[in-house]
């Protein structure tokens, strides 16, 4: 259990850094995309902003538990297992949710696409951390 929690916190810290860097990169390199976040479809309540910073830790703890249960099925090298884990997470959990969000919310396909890529990066980075810390 200790390995799951420690690996989850390490992955969460890396995912938080990725999220913050991604936020600034989006503003700097894709300002047209960043402007879409001012749409009324997105909540701007300042009391909910903490959820942005908590999310990487929630997802990394869930993925750490999933890794612990599923790691024996993955084969190959360090990189292969991390990428395969990221792909599995993205296809099972993210793709159906992105389709649901795109069909129900007023968001562009570009935004949904960036969320999909972010989830793939999150899953892969988490998989690499878990492979290193909890092989």
VEXGUVEX-480138 format. One record per residue (C-alpha): residue number from 1; residue in three letters; chain; x, y, z. Coordinates in nm, 2 decimals. Last residue first. Example, Ala and Ser with C-alpha at 12.3 -4.5 7.8 and 13.67 -1.06 7.14 Angstrom:
! VEXGUVEX-480138
(rec 2 'Ser' 'A' (1.37 -0.11 0.71))
(rec 1 'Ala' 'A' (1.23 -0.45 0.78))
END
This chain:
! VEXGUVEX-480138
(rec 135 'Unk' 'A' (0.76 -0.24 -1.10))
(rec 134 'Unk' 'A' (0.64 0.00 -0.83))
(rec 133 'Unk' 'A' (0.87 0.31 -0.84))
(rec 132 'Unk' 'A' (1.00 0.30 -1.20))
(rec 131 'Unk' 'A' (0.70 0.14 -1.36))
(rec 130 'Unk' 'A' (0.47 0.36 -1.16))
(rec 129 'Unk' 'A' (0.65 0.68 -1.28))
(rec 128 'Unk' 'A' (0.64 0.56 -1.64))
(rec 127 'Unk' 'A' (0.27 0.47 -1.61))
(rec 126 'Unk' 'A' (0.20 0.82 -1.46))
(rec 125 'Unk' 'A' (0.38 0.98 -1.75))
(rec 124 'Unk' 'A' (0.18 0.77 -1.99))
(rec 123 'Unk' 'A' (-0.15 0.83 -1.83))
(rec 122 'Unk' 'A' (-0.10 1.20 -1.80))
(rec 121 'Unk' 'A' (0.03 1.23 -2.15))
(rec 120 'Unk' 'A' (-0.27 1.05 -2.29))
(rec 119 'Unk' 'A' (-0.50 1.25 -2.07))
(rec 118 'Unk' 'A' (-0.34 1.57 -2.20))
(rec 117 'Unk' 'A' (-0.38 1.45 -2.56))
(rec 116 'Unk' 'A' (-0.76 1.39 -2.49))
(rec 115 'Unk' 'A' (-0.79 1.73 -2.33))
(rec 114 'Unk' 'A' (-0.63 1.89 -2.63))
(rec 113 'Unk' 'A' (-0.87 1.71 -2.86))
(rec 112 'Unk' 'A' (-1.17 1.82 -2.65))
(rec 111 'Unk' 'A' (-1.05 2.18 -2.68))
(rec 110 'Unk' 'A' (-1.00 2.15 -3.06))
(rec 109 'Unk' 'A' (-1.34 1.98 -3.10))
(rec 108 'Unk' 'A' (-1.49 2.29 -2.97))
(rec 107 'Unk' 'A' (-1.69 2.31 -2.65))
(rec 106 'Unk' 'A' (-2.06 2.38 -2.60))
(rec 105 'Unk' 'A' (-2.13 2.08 -2.39))
(rec 104 'Unk' 'A' (-2.33 1.76 -2.44))
(rec 103 'Unk' 'A' (-2.18 1.59 -2.75))
(rec 102 'Unk' 'A' (-1.82 1.70 -2.69))
(rec 101 'Unk' 'A' (-1.84 1.60 -2.32))
(rec 100 'Unk' 'A' (-1.98 1.26 -2.40))
(rec 99 'Unk' 'A' (-1.72 1.19 -2.67))
(rec 98 'Unk' 'A' (-1.45 1.31 -2.43))
(rec 97 'Unk' 'A' (-1.58 1.08 -2.16))
(rec 96 'Unk' 'A' (-1.58 0.77 -2.39))
(rec 95 'Unk' 'A' (-1.22 0.85 -2.50))
(rec 94 'Unk' 'A' (-1.09 0.92 -2.15))
(rec 93 'Unk' 'A' (-1.16 0.61 -1.95))
(rec 92 'Unk' 'A' (-1.09 0.31 -2.16))
(rec 91 'Unk' 'A' (-0.89 0.45 -2.45))
(rec 90 'Unk' 'A' (-0.69 0.69 -2.24))
(rec 89 'Unk' 'A' (-0.62 0.45 -1.96))
(rec 88 'Unk' 'A' (-0.51 0.18 -2.20))
(rec 87 'Unk' 'A' (-0.30 0.42 -2.40))
(rec 86 'Unk' 'A' (-0.12 0.55 -2.09))
(rec 85 'Unk' 'A' (-0.06 0.19 -1.97))
(rec 84 'Unk' 'A' (0.08 0.10 -2.31))
(rec 83 'Unk' 'A' (0.31 0.40 -2.30))
(rec 82 'Unk' 'A' (0.45 0.31 -1.96))
(rec 81 'Unk' 'A' (0.49 -0.06 -2.04))
(rec 80 'Unk' 'A' (0.67 0.02 -2.37))
(rec 79 'Unk' 'A' (0.90 0.27 -2.20))
(rec 78 'Unk' 'A' (1.02 0.04 -1.93))
(rec 77 'Unk' 'A' (1.05 -0.25 -2.17))
(rec 76 'Unk' 'A' (0.80 -0.52 -2.26))
(rec 75 'Unk' 'A' (0.50 -0.68 -2.10))
(rec 74 'Unk' 'A' (0.19 -0.55 -1.93))
(rec 73 'Unk' 'A' (-0.04 -0.80 -1.76))
(rec 72 'Unk' 'A' (0.15 -0.80 -1.44))
(rec 71 'Unk' 'A' (0.10 -0.42 -1.40))
(rec 70 'Unk' 'A' (-0.28 -0.45 -1.37))
(rec 69 'Unk' 'A' (-0.37 -0.44 -1.00))
(rec 68 'Unk' 'A' (-0.08 -0.21 -0.89))
(rec 67 'Unk' 'A' (-0.13 0.00 -1.20))
(rec 66 'Unk' 'A' (-0.50 0.05 -1.11))
(rec 65 'Unk' 'A' (-0.40 0.17 -0.76))
(rec 64 'Unk' 'A' (-0.15 0.41 -0.91))
(rec 63 'Unk' 'A' (-0.40 0.53 -1.17))
(rec 62 'Unk' 'A' (-0.65 0.61 -0.89))
(rec 61 'Unk' 'A' (-0.39 0.79 -0.69))
(rec 60 'Unk' 'A' (-0.26 0.97 -1.00))
(rec 59 'Unk' 'A' (-0.61 1.09 -1.10))
(rec 58 'Unk' 'A' (-0.68 1.23 -0.76))
(rec 57 'Unk' 'A' (-0.34 1.39 -0.73))
(rec 56 'Unk' 'A' (-0.36 1.55 -1.08))
(rec 55 'Unk' 'A' (-0.71 1.68 -0.99))
(rec 54 'Unk' 'A' (-0.62 1.86 -0.67))
(rec 53 'Unk' 'A' (-0.47 2.17 -0.84))
(rec 52 'Unk' 'A' (-0.76 2.23 -1.08))
(rec 51 'Unk' 'A' (-1.00 2.15 -0.79))
(rec 50 'Unk' 'A' (-0.85 2.44 -0.60))
(rec 49 'Unk' 'A' (-1.00 2.67 -0.86))
(rec 48 'Unk' 'A' (-1.35 2.59 -0.73))
(rec 47 'Unk' 'A' (-1.38 2.89 -0.49))
(rec 46 'Unk' 'A' (-1.28 3.12 -0.78))
(rec 45 'Unk' 'A' (-1.60 3.05 -0.96))
(rec 44 'Unk' 'A' (-1.52 3.08 -1.33))
(rec 43 'Unk' 'A' (-1.73 2.79 -1.45))
(rec 42 'Unk' 'A' (-1.69 2.70 -1.82))
(rec 41 'Unk' 'A' (-1.98 2.67 -2.06))
(rec 40 'Unk' 'A' (-2.00 3.05 -2.03))
(rec 39 'Unk' 'A' (-1.71 3.08 -2.28))
(rec 38 'Unk' 'A' (-1.40 3.23 -2.13))
(rec 37 'Unk' 'A' (-1.21 2.90 -2.19))
(rec 36 'Unk' 'A' (-1.24 2.97 -2.57))
(rec 35 'Unk' 'A' (-0.98 3.25 -2.53))
(rec 34 'Unk' 'A' (-0.71 2.99 -2.45))
(rec 33 'Unk' 'A' (-0.76 2.83 -2.79))
(rec 32 'Unk' 'A' (-0.71 3.16 -2.97))
(rec 31 'Unk' 'A' (-0.41 3.23 -2.75))
(rec 30 'Unk' 'A' (-0.23 2.91 -2.86))
(rec 29 'Unk' 'A' (0.14 2.95 -2.80))
(rec 28 'Unk' 'A' (0.15 3.17 -2.49))
(rec 27 'Unk' 'A' (-0.18 3.09 -2.33))
(rec 26 'Unk' 'A' (-0.16 2.72 -2.42))
(rec 25 'Unk' 'A' (0.20 2.70 -2.29))
(rec 24 'Unk' 'A' (0.09 2.86 -1.97))
(rec 23 'Unk' 'A' (-0.18 2.61 -1.91))
(rec 22 'Unk' 'A' (0.04 2.32 -2.02))
(rec 21 'Unk' 'A' (0.31 2.42 -1.78))
(rec 20 'Unk' 'A' (0.05 2.42 -1.50))
(rec 19 'Unk' 'A' (-0.09 2.09 -1.60))
(rec 18 'Unk' 'A' (0.26 1.93 -1.65))
(rec 17 'Unk' 'A' (0.37 2.05 -1.31))
(rec 16 'Unk' 'A' (0.05 1.90 -1.16))
(rec 15 'Unk' 'A' (0.11 1.58 -1.34))
(rec 14 'Unk' 'A' (0.46 1.56 -1.20))
(rec 13 'Unk' 'A' (0.34 1.62 -0.85))
(rec 12 'Unk' 'A' (0.06 1.37 -0.89))
(rec 11 'Unk' 'A' (0.31 1.11 -1.02))
(rec 10 'Unk' 'A' (0.51 1.15 -0.71))
(rec 9 'Unk' 'A' (0.20 1.14 -0.49))
(rec 8 'Unk' 'A' (0.07 0.83 -0.66))
(rec 7 'Unk' 'A' (0.41 0.65 -0.64))
(rec 6 'Unk' 'A' (0.41 0.72 -0.26))
(rec 5 'Unk' 'A' (0.06 0.60 -0.22))
(rec 4 'Unk' 'A' (0.09 0.28 -0.42))
(rec 3 'Unk' 'A' (0.43 0.19 -0.28))
(rec 2 'Unk' 'A' (0.29 0.23 0.08))
(rec 1 'Unk' 'A' (0.00 0.00 0.00))
END
